[in-house]
Amino acid sequence: MLIIGGALSGWKMATFDDRAARSRFVARRFAPYLTESVLDVGCYEAPLRGLLREVRYFGVDVAGTPDLRLDLDTAKGCRSTTAPGAR
């Protein structure tokens, strides 16, 4: 179960059975705000990329299939699959 929101955030509680359902919710709910570009930190396999086809999307995570794989704990092994000039 994945949860978005909570009492302190002022949002209604939403629960999801899987990441795909959560990504669909985020894409629908926040579509008015996701109009130009999205930096998705903690994207894992970047499911929002396919749902947000009209925006520039860039995903960052330590695992999965992000555009930039980055582990801030070690600050080593930073490599990008799409960013120009990244190592």
Secondary structure, 3 states (H helix, E strand, C coil): CEEECCCCCCCCCEEECCHHHHHHHHHHHCCCCCCCEEEEECCCCCHHHHHCCCCEEEEEECCCCCCEECCCCCCCCCEECCCCCCC
